[in-house]
Amino acid sequence: MVFASLAALWLAPREAEMGDLQRLFYFHMPSAWIALGPAFTSVFVCSVAFLATGKPAYDRVAGAAAEIGVLFTTITLVTGPLWAKPAWGVY
């Protein structure tokens, strides 16, 4: 992950129209996909399993997945407006 982050910031070529601003999308879109995909889907599945079985392990996994989902959602909600202001002129 460290190498991929460094490569996205320094090794990837500049985009023709937006320049370096486009590099925010290397963090914005994957963060949104991780938050909505595996993280919050795991919360849903484990929460249903906890309600069905009552096993506390499902509740703990759902809580851990929720924390990861909130982290990646925060990254998404921070990088989106940082890109939108220079690109569109509004947050």
N, C-alpha and C positions, 0 to 999 in steps of 0.2 A: 504494500500500500504506500509505503514511503517513496519507493522508486516511481510508482505510477503518479503520485502527486507531484513529485519533482519534475517528471517528464512532461506532465500536463502544463506546468507553469513555465518551464524553461526550454524544453526540447521541441515541443510541438510548434509548427510554423504559425505565423500570424495569419489571421483571417483577413481576406481582402477588403471587406467593407468595414467591419467593426474593430479590426486590429486586436489588441491584447484584451479588450473587453470580452471577447468571445470565450476566453479561457475560464470565465466564471461558470460557463455551462458544463465544464468538465467536472465540476463539483455539484452544481445545482440539480441537473437531471438525474445523475446516479443516486443522489441523496433522496430525491423524491421517490424514485423507484424502490429503493431499499426500505424507506419508511412505509410506503403503501403496500409494497409486495410482501416480502418475508416477515417484516417486523409486526405490522398490525394484523396480518393474516394469522400469524402465530398467536397473537393475543386472542383473536376470535376463536380459533380452533381450541386452544387450551382452556379458554374460559367456558366454552360449551362442554368440553370434556370434564372440567371441574364440576360444573353444575350437574352433569349426568352421573359422575362417579363419586364425587365428594373427596377425591384424593388431593391432599394439599400440594403434591408435587406439580400438578397441573397449574395450580394457582401461582406457585413460585415461578414457573416458566413464563406464564402470562405476564407477571409483574416485571420480570427481567426483559422480556420482549417489548413491553410497553416503554420501558426506559430507553431502549435502543431506538424505538420508533420516535419518541419525543426528541431525542438527540438529532436524528437525521431530518425530522420535520423542522427543527430549529435551523439547521444548516440550510434547508430549502428556503425557509421564510426570510433568512438573512441575505442569501445570495441573489434571490429573485429581484428584490428592489434595488440592490446594488447594481445589477445589470440593467434594470428597466429605466432608472433615472437618466443615465447617459444615452441610452438607446432611444427611448421614447419621450424623454423630458418630464416624465411623471413617475412617482413611486408607485 
